[in-house]
Amino acid sequence: MNTRPTSQLLQQVFAFELRQHLKGLQLPLLREALQRAALVLEWPGLQAALPQLLQASEPEWEKRLQRWIPALEAGNWPDLGTQPLVQKRPEKARPERGQDVRVTLQQLEGLFAHAGELTVLKNRLGEHLLQLQHLHPETEWDLQKQQAEWVRLLRQDHFELHRISEELTQLVLEMRLRPASLLLTPLERLVRDLGQTQGKKVHFEIEGADTELDRNLLDPLKEALIHLLRNAMDHGLETPLERRKAGKPETGHLKLSLQSKGDTLSLSLSDDGQGVSSSKVQQKAVQQGLIQAGTVLSEEEVFELLFRPGFSTAPEVSEISGRGVGLDAVRAHLEQLGGEIWLTSQSKQGTTFHLRLPQTLATTRAFVVQVAGQPFALPSRHIERILKPEKWMVVDLQRSVNWQGTAIPVFDLSETLGLPEAPAPFTVVLNLADRMVGLNVEQVLNEDEFVIKPLPWGIPDHTPFQGVVLDHAGGLVPVLNVSHLSIHARPRAKAPVAAPKDLQHILVADDSLAVRTIQRSILEMAGFQVQVAENGRMALQVLKQGQFDLLLSDIEMPEMTGIELTRAIRQDPHLQHLPVVLITSMSSPQHREEGMLAGADAYLIKGNYAPEDLLDTIGRLI
């Protein structure tokens, strides 16, 4: 008969559970086990220390488990070790002293060579300073002559200092780079173990293993890729039986590609699994109240739902992926590094996650922009073009600008950052993940190479900034985290449309009597004078005979479509400035682009807007 105390048995059971977590660290399940142990075990101080323990990061937990498990198996209570958790910002703690950096002999010799050049230049500048202090020109001519000579010497010294600084910066950056192979070996082992656990056959291909990246990116990138690999193995790749039924080879294919181009590191992780089911995603979004039933979403909007906090299409939490932490955590993690993530997928064919990060976290080339008198730095790798738009459009209730035939949503930087409203005539077109976004700013000052300094301690991690740089005058300029900032790219706050002082005339063109009646009722209740037309040709005749402030038109109409009507209006010198709002059930990007190219000022999707949205759009145009 076993007479060992119950508490000791529970200790060993808990030790066994912790050992399972140590094999594949799963923080949510580990924290759940810890909360359960606090209620069951009589572990001294565990309940009191629990709030601090639950904040620990993955590396901290790995160290603790390695220390706790032997003690628990021996029937002892290990030290909780909560002291490191009271630090203000453990995630951004500076590297410990003694942390090794590998430097080649060639790099070390380069450092010595540049140190010698700097010493020579320092001594030469010291001599110049002494000579300037003892300068006593006898005439104005002598002063001008000596001044010209000193300008020549200082310009030469400045050129030398600039060259040494550039070469030294490049050498130090090279010393920070590490081969991606250090990151990939644990990932190969993870895929192999997950395949055995789930009974799935998988071939894991890696391309670009010799790519170099900033040593400070290794650990954060590893965590993100581990989550994506777990997701691909659990939700993407099918079992051999399922793949045979689908006409696929039994062995699934995972491919991780790394590529360095300029100052940007690009990664893609693709699988040939079952892909993302758009209908399942939308159904789940309706159940969670994220969208309304019947809402028409583009493919991009469907995929964006997967990055919403807490969103998952899985019926229950899996032991392999999910674990209460979704793709939103991966995106937030990468955004803190100035990176971004998006996905593309084809149903039953596979999914690809795309990641883009800065090559190094030490320096960045950036444009300095200004809003409300305050300068900000925008990393150049995100900037496609700088425009000065003459007019705005409204597409799906979002203020937009037309660039290369595409409507790009825009937002004011001052509004996003909570700064006083100021004129913002310049639009910086940002290439963000798989879409373009416009950022309105007051001025674009200059572009330069900057050394990024971390945010001062005490500033929260989740801010629109990724660091600060020093301008030429020595002032601090915040560096905008474009990926984080884009979350706030939303339409401007809707303001109720006030009754116009002078009665404004609107023409409604639609071949549906019911639609004409509803739209006329909405507009007349808002204080507009409304006239209707049954098709595009009749609407064009009415416009030529009267004075109107706006046209509200359907696209699919007999005799003349809304697209043809818009083109005719833009070609008529008397009507070409008339605001045109197209309303249709066709929501594809091709239809939107056709409407914008025809000259429409706004494009609304039937069923996706409320009456106040229609009035708000009209209020922006007239």
C-alpha positions as a printed Julia matrix, in Angstrom:
622×3 Matrix{Float64}:
   0.0    0.0     0.0
   1.35   3.43   -0.91
   1.61   5.64    2.16
   3.33   8.63    0.56
   1.65  11.92    1.4
  -0.91  13.14   -1.11
   0.88  16.48   -1.51
   4.07  14.7    -2.57
   2.18  12.69   -5.18
   0.61  15.88   -6.49
   4.08  17.42   -6.64
   5.28  14.63   -8.88
   2.17  14.82  -11.06
   2.7   18.56  -11.42
   6.4   17.98  -12.21
   5.4   15.54  -14.97
   3.0   18.11  -16.43
   5.69  20.8   -16.37
   8.11  18.45  -18.13
   5.59  18.03  -20.96
   5.34  21.8   -21.27
   9.13  22.08  -21.35
   9.28  19.82  -24.43
   7.11  22.23  -26.42
   6.66  25.41  -24.41
   3.01  26.51  -24.58
   2.58  29.53  -22.35
  -1.26  29.65  -22.12
  -1.48  25.96  -21.08
   1.44  26.42  -18.71
  -0.2   29.41  -17.03
  -3.45  27.46  -16.75
  -1.59  24.6   -15.03
   0.06  27.06  -12.67
  -3.29  28.58  -11.68
  -4.66  25.09  -11.05
  -1.62  24.2    -8.93
  -2.09  27.34   -6.84
  -5.54  26.07   -5.84
  -4.6   22.41   -5.24
  -0.99  22.33   -4.01
   0.13  23.78   -0.71
   3.1   25.46   -2.36
   4.3   28.2     0.01
   3.86  31.65   -1.5
   2.55  30.42   -4.87
  -0.82  32.18   -4.7
   0.78  35.47   -3.63
   3.41  35.27   -6.38
   0.99  34.13   -9.08
   0.24  37.61  -10.61
   3.95  38.2   -11.19
   4.6   34.69  -12.44
   1.87  34.95  -15.08
   3.74  37.87  -16.69
   6.9   35.85  -17.37
   8.2   35.53  -20.94
   9.01  32.26  -22.69
  12.8   32.39  -22.03
  12.17  33.07  -18.33
   9.77  30.13  -18.07
  12.25  27.78  -19.69
  14.86  28.65  -17.04
  12.35  28.29  -14.21
  11.05  24.91  -15.36
  14.55  23.5   -15.62
  15.05  24.51  -11.98
  11.59  23.56  -10.64
  11.16  20.06  -12.12
  14.03  18.26  -10.29
  13.01  19.84   -6.97
   9.34  18.85   -7.35
  10.26  15.3    -8.38
  12.36  15.06   -5.2
   9.39  16.21   -3.09
  10.8   19.71   -2.4
   9.34  23.16   -2.97
  11.59  25.09   -5.39
  12.29  28.79   -5.1
   9.64  30.69   -7.1
  12.25  33.11   -8.43
   9.91  36.03   -9.07
  12.53  38.75   -8.53
  13.35  39.4   -12.23
   9.67  40.06  -12.94
   9.6   43.33  -11.02
  11.78  45.03  -13.62
   9.94  47.68  -15.58
  10.68  46.42  -19.08
  12.16  42.91  -19.1
  11.55  42.45  -22.81
  13.74  45.4   -23.66
  16.39  44.81  -21.03
  19.83  45.55  -22.38
  22.18  42.65  -23.15
  23.95  41.25  -20.14
  27.63  41.92  -19.73
  29.7   39.13  -21.1
  27.34  38.37  -23.99
  29.57  37.15  -26.81
  29.83  38.76  -30.24
  31.74  36.95  -32.96
  34.22  39.19  -34.77
  36.47  38.02  -37.59
  40.15  38.99  -37.68
  39.48  41.09  -40.78
  36.74  43.02  -38.97
  38.97  43.55  -35.95
  41.77  44.88  -38.14
  39.28  47.18  -39.81
  38.26  48.6   -36.43
  41.91  49.24  -35.52
  42.52  50.92  -38.89
  39.57  53.26  -38.46
  40.57  53.99  -34.87
  43.99  55.04  -36.15
  42.46  57.31  -38.79
  40.23  58.93  -36.18
  43.24  59.57  -33.95
  45.09  61.27  -36.8
  42.04  63.38  -37.64
  41.53  64.3   -33.97
  45.15  65.51  -33.71
  44.86  67.5   -36.93
  41.65  69.21  -35.74
  43.43  70.02  -32.46
  46.23  71.73  -34.38
  43.72  73.7   -36.44
  42.0   74.86  -33.26
  45.29  76.09  -31.74
  46.2   77.98  -34.89
  42.77  79.59  -35.01
  43.13  80.72  -31.4
  46.4   82.5   -32.27
  45.12  84.04  -35.47
  45.93  87.8   -35.72
  45.3   89.14  -39.22
  46.8   92.56  -39.91
  44.4   93.64  -42.67
  40.95  92.77  -43.9
  42.56  91.2   -46.96
  44.64  88.92  -44.73
  41.49  87.95  -42.82
  39.62  87.0   -45.99
  42.61  85.07  -47.33
  43.11  83.12  -44.09
  39.37  82.52  -43.77
  39.29  80.96  -47.26
  42.23  78.72  -46.34
  40.59  77.59  -43.1
  37.34  76.83  -44.93
  39.31  74.65  -47.35
  41.07  72.78  -44.54
  37.88  72.26  -42.52
  36.02  71.07  -45.61
  38.77  68.54  -46.21
  38.61  67.38  -42.58
  34.84  67.14  -42.78
  35.08  64.99  -45.91
  37.55  62.66  -44.17
  35.38  62.44  -41.06
  32.32  61.64  -43.19
  34.19  58.85  -45.02
  35.52  57.29  -41.82
  32.09  57.53  -40.17
  30.38  55.81  -43.13
  32.93  53.0   -43.29
  32.96  52.5   -39.53
  29.15  52.39  -39.37
  29.04  49.81  -42.17
  31.68  47.69  -40.44
  29.81  47.74  -37.12
  26.57  46.82  -38.88
  28.28  43.85  -40.53
  29.44  42.7   -37.1
  25.81  42.71  -35.92
  24.72  40.4   -38.73
  24.38  36.68  -38.1
  23.57  33.85  -40.54
  19.93  32.81  -40.63
  21.03  29.19  -40.22
  21.25  29.84  -36.45
  17.51  30.45  -36.55
  16.56  27.58  -38.85
  17.97  24.5   -37.12
  15.44  24.57  -34.23
  12.63  25.1   -36.76
  13.57  21.96  -38.68
  13.47  19.96  -35.45
  10.08  21.48  -34.55
   8.53  20.47  -37.9
   9.9   16.95  -37.59
   8.53  16.54  -34.05
   5.11  17.98  -34.96
   4.87  15.66  -37.97
   5.48  12.64  -35.76
   3.02  13.86  -33.13
   0.21  14.47  -35.63
   0.93  11.54  -37.94
   1.55  13.85  -40.89
   4.2   13.47  -43.56
   5.92  16.73  -44.43
   8.9   17.88  -46.46
  10.32  21.13  -45.04
  12.29  23.13  -47.61
  14.4   26.16  -46.67
  15.59  28.69  -49.22
  18.07  31.47  -48.41
  19.61  29.89  -45.3
  22.79  31.88  -45.91
  20.91  35.2   -45.59
  22.31  37.43  -42.85
  20.15  39.37  -40.42
  20.55  41.54  -37.36
  21.45  39.43  -34.3
  18.7   41.26  -32.37
  16.12  39.88  -34.81
  17.02  36.22  -34.27
  14.99  35.52  -31.12
  11.9   37.63  -31.96
  11.75  36.2   -35.47
  12.16  32.67  -34.13
   9.1   33.09  -31.89
   6.98  34.37  -34.78
   8.05  31.56  -37.12
   7.42  28.9   -34.47
   3.83  30.12  -34.15
   3.33  30.16  -37.93
   4.84  26.7   -38.35
   2.57  25.3   -35.64
  -0.37  26.94  -37.4
   0.63  25.47  -40.76
   1.12  21.98  -39.34
  -2.14  22.01  -37.38
  -4.57  23.93  -39.61
  -2.87  23.92  -43.02
  -1.44  20.52  -43.91
  -3.79  17.56  -44.05
  -3.21  13.98  -42.91
  -1.96  11.48  -45.53
  -5.48  10.02  -45.82
  -7.06  13.45  -46.37
  -4.41  14.34  -48.95
  -5.01  11.1   -50.88
  -8.75  11.84  -50.99
  -7.99  15.33  -52.3
  -5.74  13.91  -55.04
  -2.55  15.21  -53.42
   0.71  13.4   -52.57
   0.72  11.96  -49.05
   3.69  14.11  -48.1
   2.86  17.76  -47.55
   5.23  20.55  -48.51
   6.35  23.43  -46.29
   8.69  26.05  -47.7
  10.44  28.87  -45.84
  12.14  31.49  -48.03
  14.42  34.28  -46.84
  15.7   37.11  -49.0
  17.61  40.28  -48.24
  17.15  43.25  -50.56
  18.6   46.62  -49.67
  17.67  47.4   -46.08
  14.67  45.04  -46.11
  14.45  41.39  -45.04
  11.63  39.44  -46.71
  10.39  36.03  -45.57
   7.6   33.78  -46.79
   6.26  30.57  -45.26
   4.03  28.57  -47.59
   2.23  25.24  -47.37
   0.3   23.2   -49.94
  -2.5   22.39  -47.51
  -6.22  23.06  -47.49
  -5.94  26.85  -47.58
  -8.25  29.39  -45.94
 -11.99  28.92  -46.37
 -13.43  32.42  -46.9
 -16.97  31.23  -46.14
 -15.88  29.65  -42.85
 -13.98  32.79  -41.84
 -16.97  35.04  -42.58
 -19.36  32.69  -40.79
 -17.15  32.76  -37.7
 -16.85  36.56  -37.92
 -20.64  36.87  -37.95
 -20.9   34.58  -34.9
 -18.37  36.73  -33.02
 -20.16  39.95  -33.99
 -17.25  41.3   -36.04
 -19.38  41.76  -39.17
 -23.07  41.72  -39.99
 -24.67  38.84  -41.84
 -24.73  39.47  -45.59
 -21.75  41.82  -45.54
 -19.77  41.67  -48.78
 -16.03  41.41  -48.08
 -13.09  41.38  -50.44
 -10.5   38.6   -50.17
  -8.08  40.98  -48.44
 -10.72  41.95  -45.87
 -11.49  38.27  -45.17
  -7.82  37.49  -44.54
  -7.51  40.55  -42.28
 -10.17  39.04  -40.0
  -7.69  36.27  -39.14
  -5.45  38.88  -37.5
  -8.21  40.22  -35.24
  -7.57  39.62  -31.5
  -9.06  36.33  -30.3
 -10.25  35.29  -33.77
  -9.97  31.63  -34.73
 -11.9   29.32  -37.04
 -10.93  26.27  -34.98
 -13.88  24.75  -33.08
 -11.68  24.24  -30.0
  -8.23  25.18  -28.71
  -5.55  22.88  -30.14
  -2.54  21.46  -28.31
  -0.37  22.34  -31.3
  -1.45  25.83  -32.38
  -3.74  28.54  -31.15
  -3.5   28.0   -27.39
  -5.48  31.21  -26.91
  -2.85  33.24  -28.8
  -3.71  34.07  -32.38
  -2.13  35.69  -35.41
  -2.79  39.1   -33.85
  -0.01  38.36  -31.33
   2.4   37.54  -34.16
   1.52  40.77  -35.96
   1.89  42.85  -32.78
   5.25  41.18  -32.12
   6.55  42.03  -35.59
   5.18  45.57  -35.51
   7.3   46.31  -32.45
  10.3   45.51  -34.66
   9.05  47.77  -37.45
   7.91  44.74  -39.46
   4.67  43.55  -40.97
   2.86  40.34  -41.9
   0.05  39.41  -44.29
  -1.17  36.26  -45.97
  -2.4   34.99  -49.31
  -4.32  31.77  -49.76
  -6.21  29.62  -52.23
  -8.83  27.22  -50.98
  -7.64  23.57  -51.08
  -4.28  24.63  -52.56
  -2.38  26.25  -49.71
  -1.51  29.36  -47.74
   1.49  31.68  -47.7
   2.45  34.04  -44.88
   4.55  37.02  -45.99
   6.82  38.81  -43.5
   8.82  41.96  -44.11
  11.26  43.45  -41.59
  14.14  45.93  -41.53
  17.52  44.32  -42.28
  18.94  45.89  -39.14
  17.48  47.58  -36.07
  20.53  49.85  -35.7
  20.11  52.31  -38.59
  17.44  53.41  -41.01
  17.13  55.68  -43.99
  14.15  57.92  -43.37
  12.23  60.97  -44.56
  11.63  63.63  -41.94
   8.06  64.96  -42.16
   6.32  67.59  -40.1
   2.82  67.95  -38.66
   1.63  70.6   -36.22
   5.22  71.92  -36.09
   6.61  68.58  -34.84
   9.07  66.54  -36.96
   8.74  62.76  -37.32
  10.87  60.23  -39.2
   9.27  57.83  -41.7
  11.46  54.87  -42.79
  12.18  55.22  -46.51
  11.64  51.52  -47.22
   7.88  52.07  -46.78
   7.59  55.15  -49.02
   6.51  54.73  -52.66
   5.78  58.32  -53.67
   5.12  61.78  -52.26
   2.1   63.54  -53.81
   0.34  66.87  -53.55
  -3.25  65.91  -54.48
  -5.54  68.48  -56.05
  -8.75  66.67  -55.0
  -9.96  63.86  -52.75
 -12.39  61.01  -53.44
 -14.54  58.92  -51.13
 -14.48  55.13  -51.67
 -16.44  52.89  -49.28
 -16.77  55.81  -46.84
 -12.97  56.27  -46.79
 -11.32  59.47  -47.97
  -8.99  58.43  -50.8
  -6.58  59.75  -53.39
  -6.22  58.53  -56.97
  -2.73  57.22  -57.71
  -1.94  55.29  -60.9
  -5.64  54.55  -61.4
  -6.09  53.11  -57.9
  -8.0   54.66  -55.02
  -5.64  54.73  -52.01
  -7.16  55.37  -48.55
  -5.58  58.32  -46.75
  -5.57  59.6   -43.18
  -4.08  62.6   -41.39
  -1.02  61.97  -39.25
  -1.99  64.8   -36.9
  -5.38  63.23  -36.21
  -3.9   59.77  -35.63
  -1.31  61.06  -33.17
  -3.8   63.31  -31.38
  -2.02  66.52  -32.42
  -3.76  69.82  -33.22
  -5.36  69.83  -36.65
  -3.23  71.58  -39.26
  -3.16  71.89  -43.06
  -1.71  68.71  -44.6
  -1.29  69.29  -48.34
   1.26  66.5   -48.91
   0.37  62.8   -49.11
   3.1   60.25  -48.48
   2.12  57.01  -50.26
   3.2   54.11  -48.05
   3.77  50.58  -49.33
   2.48  48.6   -46.39
   2.37  44.81  -46.65
   0.11  44.09  -49.63
  -1.65  47.42  -49.81
  -1.04  51.14  -50.24
  -1.97  53.76  -47.65
  -1.68  57.55  -47.88
  -0.41  59.62  -44.94
  -1.23  63.35  -45.01
   1.5   65.6   -43.59
   2.2   69.31  -43.37
   5.72  69.26  -44.85
   8.38  66.85  -46.11
  11.68  68.25  -44.85
  14.53  65.93  -45.93
  15.8   62.37  -46.26
  18.88  61.03  -44.48
  20.53  58.01  -42.86
  19.94  57.85  -39.11
  21.11  55.76  -36.2
  18.04  54.55  -34.29
  18.13  54.86  -30.53
  15.67  52.89  -28.36
  12.72  54.63  -26.76
  13.48  56.01  -23.3
  12.47  53.76  -20.41
   9.03  54.47  -19.09
   7.41  54.85  -22.53
   4.89  52.01  -23.18
   5.81  49.4   -25.81
   2.56  49.74  -27.77
   3.04  53.2   -29.23
   3.18  54.5   -32.82
   6.97  54.88  -32.42
   9.81  52.38  -32.8
  12.61  54.61  -31.53
  14.18  58.05  -31.89
  16.92  59.57  -34.06
  19.03  62.7   -33.74
  18.66  65.41  -36.38
  21.55  67.62  -37.55
  20.87  70.1   -34.75
  21.02  67.37  -32.1
  17.26  67.31  -31.48
  15.32  64.08  -30.92
  13.0   63.02  -33.76
  10.55  60.13  -33.09
  10.64  57.34  -35.67
   7.13  56.31  -36.67
   6.29  52.62  -36.63
   4.39  52.58  -39.9
   2.97  49.08  -39.4
   1.5   50.0   -36.02
   0.34  53.36  -37.3
  -1.66  51.82  -40.14
  -4.05  50.26  -37.63
  -5.49  53.72  -37.19
  -6.06  54.28  -40.91
  -9.78  54.64  -40.55
 -12.31  57.02  -42.11
 -12.6   60.37  -40.4
 -15.25  60.6   -37.69
 -18.67  60.97  -39.2
 -20.27  64.31  -38.65
 -24.01  64.77  -39.11
 -24.9   66.62  -42.26
 -26.39  69.94  -41.25
 -29.31  71.35  -43.16
 -27.82  73.4   -45.99
 -28.27  77.16  -45.93
 -29.1   77.21  -49.65
 -31.26  74.31  -50.78
 -28.99  71.91  -52.67
 -30.19  69.85  -55.61
 -29.37  66.17  -56.02
 -30.24  63.94  -58.96
 -30.84  60.24  -58.22
 -30.45  57.88  -61.2
 -31.57  54.26  -60.7
 -33.72  51.86  -62.71
 -35.3   50.43  -59.53
 -38.41  52.31  -58.35
 -37.94  51.02  -54.79
 -34.33  52.23  -54.6
 -35.23  55.64  -56.06
 -38.03  56.03  -53.52
 -35.85  55.09  -50.52
 -32.93  57.3   -51.53
 -35.23  60.22  -52.3
 -36.86  59.87  -48.88
 -33.48  59.82  -47.07
 -32.17  62.87  -48.93
 -35.34  64.95  -48.6
 -35.45  64.28  -44.83
 -31.88  65.62  -44.68
 -32.97  68.87  -46.34
 -32.01  68.32  -49.98
 -34.15  68.94  -53.05
 -34.25  65.69  -55.05
 -35.1   64.78  -58.62
 -35.03  61.24  -60.02
 -34.26  59.6   -63.38
 -34.99  56.03  -64.5
 -31.75  55.42  -66.44
 -28.43  56.99  -67.41
 -29.57  58.57  -70.67
 -32.55  60.27  -69.01
 -30.26  61.43  -66.17
 -27.84  63.06  -68.64
 -30.71  64.96  -70.29
 -31.99  66.18  -66.9
 -28.48  67.34  -65.91
 -28.11  69.4   -69.09
 -31.47  71.08  -68.53
 -31.1   72.02  -64.86
 -28.64  72.96  -62.09
 -27.57  70.18  -59.72
 -25.0   69.97  -56.91
 -24.48  66.18  -56.98
 -25.41  63.01  -58.89
 -26.24  59.77  -57.08
 -26.26  56.97  -59.65
 -26.58  53.21  -59.92
 -24.14  51.46  -62.31
 -26.24  48.74  -63.91
 -28.99  50.62  -65.8
 -30.58  50.19  -69.24
 -29.75  52.47  -72.21
 -26.74  54.05  -70.41
 -24.87  52.6   -67.45
 -23.61  54.64  -64.52
 -20.03  54.25  -65.81
 -21.01  55.6   -69.24
 -22.98  58.41  -67.6
 -19.96  59.4   -65.49
 -17.68  59.45  -68.53
 -20.16  61.63  -70.43
 -20.32  64.07  -67.49
 -16.51  64.37  -67.3
 -16.34  65.1   -71.05
 -18.97  67.86  -70.86
 -17.32  71.23  -70.04
 -20.5   72.41  -68.26
 -20.87  69.28  -66.09
 -17.29  68.02  -65.62
 -16.99  69.41  -62.06
 -20.23  67.82  -60.82
 -19.6   65.39  -57.89
 -20.66  61.84  -58.79
 -21.41  59.08  -56.27
 -21.8   55.58  -57.72
 -23.83  53.03  -55.74
 -23.77  49.41  -56.85
 -23.81  45.8   -55.73
 -20.58  45.08  -57.65
 -17.76  45.14  -55.09
 -14.78  43.65  -56.96
 -11.59  45.74  -57.24
 -11.97  45.76  -61.04
 -15.4   47.42  -60.81
 -14.13  49.97  -58.28
 -11.14  50.78  -60.48
 -13.41  51.17  -63.53
 -15.62  53.58  -61.58
 -12.66  55.63  -60.38
 -11.08  55.79  -63.83
 -14.41  56.98  -65.25
 -14.19  59.95  -62.87
 -16.48  59.04  -59.94
 -15.83  60.9   -56.68
 -17.2   58.17  -54.39
 -18.13  54.49  -54.68
 -20.54  52.82  -52.24
 -21.57  49.15  -52.06
 -25.27  48.38  -51.67
 -25.97  46.7   -48.34
 -22.68  47.91  -46.83
 -23.73  51.41  -45.81
 -26.35  52.99  -43.57
 -28.33  56.18  -44.38
 -25.98  58.25  -42.2
 -23.02  56.89  -44.19
 -24.63  58.08  -47.43
 -25.27  61.53  -45.95
 -21.74  61.69  -44.57
 -20.3   60.9   -48.02
 -22.46  63.59  -49.64
 -21.41  66.04  -46.93
 -17.76  65.52  -47.86
 -18.38  66.32  -51.53
 -20.7   69.35  -51.48
